[in-house]
Each structure stands twice: as C-alpha cells, then as structure tokens.
Amino acid sequence: MPLSDAKTDDHPYWVRVVVDLPLQGPFDYRSDEEISVGTRVIVPFGRRKLVGMVVDCPQVPAHDPDQVRAIESVLRDVEPMEDSWLRFARFAADYYQRPLGEVILPALPQPLRRVSDYQGKRSGAGPVARLDKRRVAAAQPLEPGFAPALNQAQQAAVDAVGAATGFAPTLLFGVTGSGKTEVYLHAAQQVLAQGRNILMLVPEINLTPQFERALRARLEPATGPGGVAVMHSGLSDGERLRAWLRVRRGEARVVLGTRLAIFAPVVNVGLIVVDEEHDPSYKQQDGLRYSARDLAVWRARDLGVPVILGSATPSLESWVNAERGHYRRLDLTDRARDVEMPTVRLVDTRRLPMENGMSPQLLEAMRRRLDNNEQVLVYLNRRGYAPALHCASCGWVSQCPRCTAYTVLHRGQFGGHQLHCHHCGYQRRVPPACPDCGDQDLQPMGRGTQRIEEHLAELFPQARVARIDADTTRLKGSAQALFDRVHAHEIDILVGTQMVAKGHDFANLGLVGVLNADAMLFSQDFRAPERLFAQLMQVSGRAGRHTGHGEVIVQTGYPEQTVYQALARHDFAGFARHAMREREAASLPPYSHQALLTAESRELPEALAFLQQARASAEDVLQREGTHELVSLYDPVPFRIVRVAHVCRAQLLVEATQRSALHTLLRRWLADLNALPEARRVRWQLEVDPLEI
C-alpha cells in the first residue's frame, strides 16, 4: 500500500520479511526508506545476517516497535519480484505446508541469497554487477530448423491449443514417436507471434540439450539471438544467475528447464508446456516437496493461459482429470513418420536356460539386428556390476554398515573393485576374503548395467558396446557426448538405465531388450505398476522410430500380468482402466488425497513414539473439526529400508476423501506438532501428495 513520504526516524517504515529458515514468519523490521514488496534485503536474525525478501509493508508492526530491529541494507540490483510471482510462491507455501521463506529464497539463484556476495572486500557492487562486467561469448546462431509437415492429428492439436482463450489445460496423449514435440513447437510459434513468452518443462537434465537445439533452431527467428534460456540444477552458480537475469529482464522469451524452472520469473507468459508430465522427477524429494507439474497447472490458471501436459503414458491423476472433463484430451494415435509401432514380444523365462540374465531369444534377436547394421538397446534399471556380493560358504552378504541395505559391487577398469551404498554414499574396497569365514571365493549376486556391458562385449566382440547410467555420466557434458555417439552410429549396443528410456530419437535403433522388469511387479508401493508400465512403454518407443519394424523383447516370469499384456498391445487406455478400477475399489489416489508425516531419529523407537503422539494429536484435531469421517489416520510404520546413514525412518500416512478436509487438518495439525514431547528428539517432515509410500 502507498506510504506517506513524510516519515521520519521517529516514524519509520515497517516491512515484513521472509527468510530461508524452517520458521513460519514473516518477521517485522524497521526501515528508514520505503521498500517495495518483492525487494531483497539483508537483515539481522539472531547473531546472523540473512538475505530475505519483503512480502508486506504494514502500517504498524505486529510487535512492540521498540523491539523491532532495523534492516541492514536494501538490495536493488534486481527489480522487485512481480505480484503474480509472489502470489504463486504464496500458493506453493500454503498448499505444501511450508514457510513462505522456504519457497521464495531457494527459488532464487544462490548468489542472490548469499550475504557474503554483498559484503566483504571482494563483494564489489554485488554478484549481478560482477556478472554484467564479464564479456561472455554469445551462443552461436543455428541454421533455421526444418519444420516437417504436420499430419492431421498434429494439426488438429495445434489448432485446438491456438484457439484456446484463457486457462485451458490440455492433456496431449500421444504414442511414442507421434510428434508431440512438433505440436509444442508450432504452438510456441503462435504464442511468440502474439508477443507473449513460453515456459517449457522437461523431467531430466539430459533431455535439455536436444530440446534446446530444437527450440533455438525453430524459435530464435522469432525471439532473436539468446531468446532461449535453460535452467536446471546442473548449471554453475554463475550460469544459473545469468540465465535467471535474462529471464527476469525479459531478454529470454523461451524458458526451458527441469522442475526448478517452474519458479522462473517469466513475464508475459502465454503458454506453459510440461513434457513427459507423468514423470516422477517432477516431484521434489526434499525441502519444499512440490510437484512442478501440479504447480504448472496452478500457475497457468492464475495467469489465465493454456497449459499442455504431454505424455505417451499420462499419470492416472491427469487421465482421471481428462475423464472428468477438467482437462481437454487431444490424442495422437499414430507415429508422425509413416512407420509401424514396434512389435512387443513377451519371453517367459521360467523354463529357459539363461545366459547372464539373457534369454536365447533375446541373444538371437540381437545377432539378427547387428547383422543388419541396426543398433540394440538393452534396458536394465539397475546400475553397478551386481546388487550385492556374497559368500556361498557361510551366507555373508555385503551389508552397508550405515543402512539396512546391501552395498552394490562396482568393478574398476584396472582393478580396485569397490562396494558402494546407493543410499548413503558409503564406499569400501572389496574385501580379499569373507569377513566372517575367510573364504576367498566371494561371488556377485544378480546383475547391474556394468556386468551386462562386460558380458555383451565378450559375446559380441565385433560390436561397439557402451553404457549410459549415472556412473558413466557424472562429468558435465558426458551424457550428451554419449548420446551424440549413439546418434552418429558409433555405438552398436547401448546398455542403459531409465536415462535412455524417454525423449531420445534414435534413428537406427531396431531392438530393445528389457531385463529384470519383474522387480517392480510386487512392490509395496501401489504406484509401482503404473511406473513400470510407463517405463516399459517409454523405452519400447525408442525402437523403430525411423525405419519401422522395431522389436521389443521383455523377459518376464509373469507374462500373464496386466502390465505386460497391455504393453504388448500398446494399450495405455486399457491399462489405465484396469488400474483405475483397482484404485477406486481401494480408495487410493486419484480417488483420495494423501499426506505423509515422516520422522527420522538415531533410534527407531523414538521416531515411532513421535508419530504415535502425532497421530493422537491429529485425532484431537479431527474431533474438534468434526471431520473424523472424512480422514483416515494409519498406524505409524518403519520405512521398507529402515536405516539410512545411521538414521532410522518411520512414516504415518493420512488419507482423506476430500482435499479440503485434508488441508484443514494439516493447517491445524502443523501448529501442534512442534509442541509434542518427542518433537525435539526427531527430525520430521510433512509431505502433501506423496509419490512414494
């Protein structure tokens, strides 16, 4: 609100500031000058100094004015954040039950929220001024990209999106290879021609380079050089700050990024796109545990613009929203090129002689494809050489000393084999003999991508074998270098995890072989079949995208399972109907709404005791609110992997038939949790709409 210019030291300005701490806030401060909402400031907080953001300018403070401290400095190197962005941050904080400061400050590049960048001998005028002084080489312009002619279904989808006015959520349901990206690009060109800007999300960092090239080649004629900005967690502090500033200043008209880009300060947004909207990578798993897909829908509604959610295997939440008429569904039922969908063959492994986890049928199919100069992808979503090491003499297994999990065997190229825990990061050299009985004949249990790569190199000595997983792509740019080799046909057999399952257009890939898919069939998580189907459908879609006659071989001991039968027919709709009937019968999402309270402690009884107290507290809230019949409280239970890094974990699930009843409980309950007797002895976290239980 406007403030009088006649204020003096006896009548200062008052501001409310949020900081990045797990405290509700905001906190009142005094200022000798008028400060706009959305401005960053440095404030004293206890004995520390923190960067915060002004979110309100009250006429009077909420506490005794004599006790209100003064701000230390005002940071004006960036324009105040816009009202629409602050409104978006407030919604995220309210929905996910987090302090507003834990939403706003982490959404900014690190240099803009680090006090040391503004104080001290090296601070200069701040990180923005230092960055602006550098002479940075401009990105090389690309030749305008070739735009293939759209087929009838693609053109209908582009026309439908272009004709939409205001908030228009669209589920773009297209089979793998149906040309969803072309729909995005044509819709984006229409939006840019109207003078408006675009926000596009992809689930993983390794998908950004190919999307960036496509966006620059096709859209830079409309945006001008530098009109595309990329934002993801793999950027350095300086790179992220530079991209953020280009977006904030309106220099970049197209923003491409992973889930954190949903908080990009894009102005004049005309379209939001969420590619592979089903992907669990859109859910943040620590701090503010938000869903970028869900926030994208809310942001589009708040701004009154269209949003496209694209997938070959939509989440059941989005599918049900389309079935109920909340979303419009546009179908792309055929591949964009005139090629057939790959043939999916289920190989029953129960009575087959397996060779290092591979069936005779798979090996024979690989030989045929290699003889035909085609590429092969072997998909195994398990990295390392083997999931564990064991002693056949006494039964010893390589247990992690910090976790209730096994350490994974990783073999070094020149010896130096190690055991790694994929949960806590613990590493040790492989022991020369069994620690329990002294037997030196320790054997690997099971298979990971590293072991499969080694075996295939022995079976096919003339073939060029490469592996793409988290171990081979640690260095910056290494993933893209490997994918470039695949596209250049410098690799014949590619062994990969889910990194290769989606978004990549391999022109010469004829065969996909899937190993160990059954591991997810009997998971305790009710979403496991949905995730398995999505993974298999996505990786199957890599085969035969250009040449047709693609082939997929799925090895399984349970070929009669609905997941596999629907996969063989490329029938997502049939799988979705079956899964929705099961979910509705069990009152599981999307037919109910959930929150998960987790507790961590050195001792499991402490974590369970806190959750028992929390459950009793929730019961009291439900009794007071009269919503006991709408909300179910489950018993506290340990995690499946109870201990990670010497910390024991347990969970309490809350389920409601109405979203409003759930959030009413959470708001009242959250205020009581810190006051529980066991609260100081545990670390706890409340997650709304959990994806993993």
Beta strands, then each sheet from edge to edge (+ up, - down):
strand 1: 13-18
strand 2: 27-31
strand 3: 40-45
strand 4: 48-56
strand 5: 73-75
strand 6: 168-174
strand 7: 197-201
strand 8: 228-231
strand 9: 254-257
strand 10: 269-275
strand 11: 306-311
strand 12: 328-332
strand 13: 343-348
strand 14: 375-379
strand 15: 388-391
strand 16: 408-410
strand 17: 418-420
strand 18: 427-429
strand 19: 442-445
strand 20: 465-468
strand 21: 493-496
strand 22: 509-514
strand 23: 551-556
strand 24: 593-601
strand 25: 631-633
strand 26: 637-644
strand 27: 647-656
strand 28: 683-688
sheet 1: 2+ 1- 4+ 3- 5+
sheet 2: 8+ 9+ 7+ 10+ 11+ 6+ 12+
sheet 3: 13+ 23+ 22+ 14+ 21+ 20+
sheet 4: 15+ 19-
sheet 5: 16+ 17- 18+
sheet 6: 25+ 27- 24+ 28-
sheet 7: 25+ 27- 26+
end
